[in-house]
Amino acid sequence: MRKSIYSTVAASAALLALAGCGSSAGGEGAAASSENAPSGLVNDGQATLCIDPEYPPLEYYSDGSGGDIIGFDADAGRALAEHWGVEVKFEVTAFDGLMPGLQTRRCDMILGGLYMSEDRLQVADAAPIMNAGPAVLAAPAKASELASPADLCGLTVAAQAASSNAARIKDLADECEAEGKEAPRLTEYPKTAETVLAVLNGKADALVETNVAASYMETQNEGKLQVAPGVFETDTQFGVFSRKGDELTPAIAEGLKALHENGKLAEIAEKYNLDPAILDVY
């Protein structure tokens, strides 16, 4: 999730104007106390989260296109704000505006199903929150034929635009060439829902998405889409991102660790039918 980030902060800031950022959600929950509030918040007494509510079960609107923002990440953000004794505010942002929004201080952090990739960690800090990795979804008959990344050679593969998953498909070109096969034909879409439609409508043979989102997509399209097990390894983590070297970075890591130890993150995971075992990152 998902997602690759731009190589420089300057490039990120320039892209902000093009990202089509949405309107901000208002603050939630009056803070009972701000004694535990960390230094460095963009707004005193408020934790502001950049979020793209288009990625169930991690972040999505309660009624599909509006209402409350819910999901594991959203609720984890609420729990972190409560832990600090501050309000929470969601800065609704298009996916490719998440990192630019962080860098230009529209928010304090990103909770958005973002891989802790090397590219991202060059321009931002991150605290681990969940084990993750890419998964492949296809029609059941096609999914049964996919057992390794090389099986995607020569196929049309959909992924979310500007994502780590899209980058991974691009990186397969050399492997396919070494085996005398055609590289995958990558088609990128702004929203994950569009990658699902591409497969359902026959425009793509398969799609690549994070394991957490892929499992959800399978349950929502029973009999039409199936996860092909074991194609990719679960080799990375989702992180909560903050600005590089920011004084807020250690507070986020400490807060998430506390929420893990007291069982709050596991409780939220179970609420969204996620296995709490994927939270064992500390």
N, C-alpha and C positions, 0 to 999 in steps of 0.2 A: 504496500500500500502501500507500501504502495509506492514509493514515489521518489523520483529523483529531483535534486535541487540544483540550482544554478551555481556556477563555480566561484562567483565573486559576489560580495555584498553589493557592490555598485550595480551589477547586472540585476540583482534581485530588486533593488529599489527602482530601477528603471522599468521593470516589468509590472510593478504595482499598478501603474496607471492603466495597464492593458488587461489587468486580471479580472475586471468586472466584479469587484468586491461587492458583497451584499450589504444590507443594512445591519446595524448592530442590534443584538437582542439586549433588552434591558437587564439591569442588575437583579439578582435573585437573592432573597433571604437577607433580612437585616442582620448585620453582624452583632452577636451578643457581646463580643469583646474583641479588641484588636491587640491584646497583649502579646500574642504569638505571631502577629503579622510580621513577615520578613521585610527587610529593607530592599528597596529597588523596585517596588511595584510602580507601574505606570501611573496609577491613580491610588492615592492613599485609601486604605480600607476596602480595596476591591481587587480581586484577582481577575484579570481579563484574559480570556482564552480565544485565540484564533481557531476557528472550527469550520469545517465544510460538512454540513449535515446531509450528506448524500451517500453515506457509507455504513449501512446497517450490517451487523448489530453494534457497531462501535459508535456511530453518531448519525442520527436521522431525526426527521420531524415526526411527532407523535401521530399526526393524521396523514402522513405521506408528503404533504407539501406546505404544511404550516403547523402552528401550535407549538407546544413545548419541544425543545431539543432534548432527545433522550438517547440512550445507548450507553455502552460501557464507558467510553471516554468521557462523555458528557457528565455521567454520574460520578466518575472518578474525579473530574474537575470540581464538581460540587463538594465532594467529600474533602478534597484538598483545601478548598476555600474555608469550609467549616472547621477543619483542623487548625487553620491559621486564625480563625475568628474574624473573617472578612466576608464581604459579599462576593458573588460571582457574576461576571458579565461575559456573555458569548459574543464575540466579534465574528459575525457570519461572513465568510470569505470564500470565494471560489478557490478550488483546489490549488491552482497555480499561483494564487495570491497568498498562500499561507506563510511561506518563508519571507516574502517581501513585507507582509504585514508585521511579522515579528521584528524584522530588521529595522523597520521604520517606526517601531514602538506604538503600533496600533494595538498591541497586546503584549502580555507578559510571557506567554508560552503558547505552544501548539500542542493540543491533544487531537491527533487526526490520523491515527493508524500509519504513522510514518516510520519506515525502516531506519535503523541507525546505520546508515551506509557511510562508507568512507567519504564520499563526496559531501554529504550533509555535515558530517562531523568536522570538515575543514572550515565550515562557515558558521557553525552553531554548536552549542553544547546540547547534551541529551542525557536524561536519566532513564534507564530501562524500566519498562512496565509490563512487557508481555513477550514471550517467545513467539516467533513468527517465521514465516517463509512462504515462498510462492507455491501455488497449486494450479493445476490445469483442469478446466471444465470443458466438457464436450457432450454431444449427444451420446447416450449410453453405448451404442455400437462403436462409435469412434473412440470413446474413452477406454474401452476394453483393449484397444490396440496401442495405447500409449503407456510406456513403462519407463522411458528415459528421456532426457532432453533431446537426444538425437532423433527421437520419433517425431519431433515437431518439424524436422527438416522438410522443406517443400510444401508445408501447410500454410494456409492463411490463418494468422493468429491475431486475435484482438487483445488490446490492453488499454488501460487508461492513459491518456496523453501525459507526457512528462513524468511518467512513473518509473520506479525501479524495475517493475515488472516488464515494462516496455524496453528498458535498457537491457534487461537480461535476454530478451528475445533477440535484440540486435547483436548481442555478444555471441549468440549461437552461430552466427554466420561462419566464423572461422572453423568451428567444430564440424559443421556440416560440410564445408569445403574439404576438410581433411579426410572425410569419409566419402568424398566424391558425390555428395548430395547437394541439392539446391537449398539455399538459405531459406528460413521461414519468411513469409511475406507479412510483415507487421502492418496492422491497421490500428491507428490510435483514435480514441474517442474521448471527448471531454469528461463524460460521466460513466461510472461503472455500469449503470443500468443500460447504457447504450452498447456496452460490450456484450452483455447478455442478449440483447435483441439481435446483435450481429450474428451470433451463433444460432439463435432460434430461427432467424430469417434466412439462414444459409449463406450469409455474406462472409462468414468466417468459419473455419473448421473447429476452432477451439479458442478459448480465452485463458489468459493467465491473470490470476488475482491472488491476493494473500489467502492463506489457508483459512483464516477466521471468516473472511467475507465469502470465500468460495463455498464453505459448508452451508452458510446461510442461503446463498444463491441456489444451491442444490435443493434445499428444503422448500424454497419458494417456487421451484420449477420441477417438482417431482415427476419422474418419468421422461422428462425432456432434457434435463442436464444431469450430468454425473461427474463427480470428482474422480479423476484418474489417479489412484494412489501411488505415491512413491516416485513420481516423475522428478521432482526437485526435493532436496533436503531442506529440513527446517533449520536454516543456518544463520538466522539473524534475530533481531529483536525489534519490537516497536518501542519507540522512546517518546518521552515528553521533552520537547525542544525549547531551549531558551537561548538568548543571545550569547555569542562566544565571549567567555570571560566575565559574564554578568554576575553581579553579586547575588542575584536571585537563584543562580544555578544550584549551589549546595542546599539551599532551603527546599527546592523542589525535590531533590534526591532524598533528603532526610524525611520530608513529608510523605513521599510515596513509600519509603521503607516503613514508616510508622503505620501507615494504612494497610500495608501488607502484613505486618506483624500482629496488628489487632484484629485481623480478619475482615476488615471492611472491604478491601478489594475483592476478596473471594466471594463475599456476599453479593457484590455488584455483578461479578462474573456469572454466578449462578442465576441471578435475575434474568440475564440475557442468554441463558443456556450455553454458556461457555464453561469449559473445563477449568476449574481453579488451578490445576496443575501447570497450566501455561503461564501462570504468574510467578513461578519459582525462578526469579531472576536475581535474587539477592543471596 
